[in-house]
Amino acid sequence: MIKINTFLSRYNFIIVPFLLLLSLVTISVSLTSISSLAPYLIIDFLFTVPLIYYFLIRKKDINKFTVITLTVIGFFLSDYLIPVQHQGMFNSIKIVAVPILEIVLFITLILKVRKFRGRFKQKAVATYDFYDALYAVCLDFFPSKISSFIATETAVFYYTFFKWKSHKMSDNEFSYHKEGTYTGVLLGILLVIVIETFVLHALLVETNVVLAWIMTGFSIYTLIQVTAILKSMRARFIAIDNENKKLHLRFSFLSNVVIDFNMIEDVKLVSGDTAQIDHLSFLGSLTGCNVVLNLKEEITYKFFYGMQRKSNKLGLIIDDKMNFINKIKAVL
């Protein structure tokens, strides 16, 4: 009996909201007509359950941001279970609450990032930048894969519209956008997108105006993404962290891995066909590489929108390749 009480006391913040939501769902699907109950069910889904959950976790070491997650769950359950003809109150709430929720989420993330970066600066950890801080903050709120997606999408708009100041490289930072073909390939993709946007829109607008604008919207967003990649390449450099004995490999905000010095076997120049080498960049062998990093063991690195790859041999493009190789060999 004592064990049961202990279990219930420890996990009441999960059990109570789950039972409440289950009862609300059961009531919603079991009634043939819920016109009179609809407002009360909506209030319970959106306010009562999250409020009870908040009081259950307020003294626990649980992120209070999960209250918003539970509110979003209640939002979707209300939208799905309550018949459209009885959603008068719900529609009014959506008009006001959704924009407010989006603004609060955005402001919270930005404030958290600024606070997080402030702690980084106080500790003089120079190898962390905006994206690193943003991803670390997202991990406080969401699982790893969702954090990668949210951080990447936020970074797209940050680097496209807000990142204008150039970042001066330190002695242990290395650029990768000058010597290689990254910039040329991405500019070519930009040109194709611009042409495709106008041509496809002109072809579709004659038959389906809605589809034409949907495809144009997708093309414009892709244009923004590629622009963000181009700009972030000039802001996120590969860095050698001698203090913590780590190598930070980056390609834009899409690929990222931190490698301990003792994991590196050797580093060398490479030329010619690099199709058999794993590339840090998502462009792969399309752009080739001029440096290969051989590792003692297979590592996992973040690739594209949180996807992961494994490799013990990574191909990189380094502008100042000889300086990079000499500095890596010096710490091995």
PyMOL commands that set and color helices and strands:
alter all, ss='L'
color gray80, all
select helices_A, chain A and resi 2-10+12-30+38-57+66-81+84-86+88-122+130-139+144-162+182-204+209-233+261-263+284-286+321-331
alter helices_A, ss='H'
color red, helices_A
select strands_A, chain A and resi 173-174+238-241+246-251+255-260+264-269+278-279+291-302+308-316
alter strands_A, ss='S'
color yellow, strands_A
deselect
rebuild
show_as cartoon
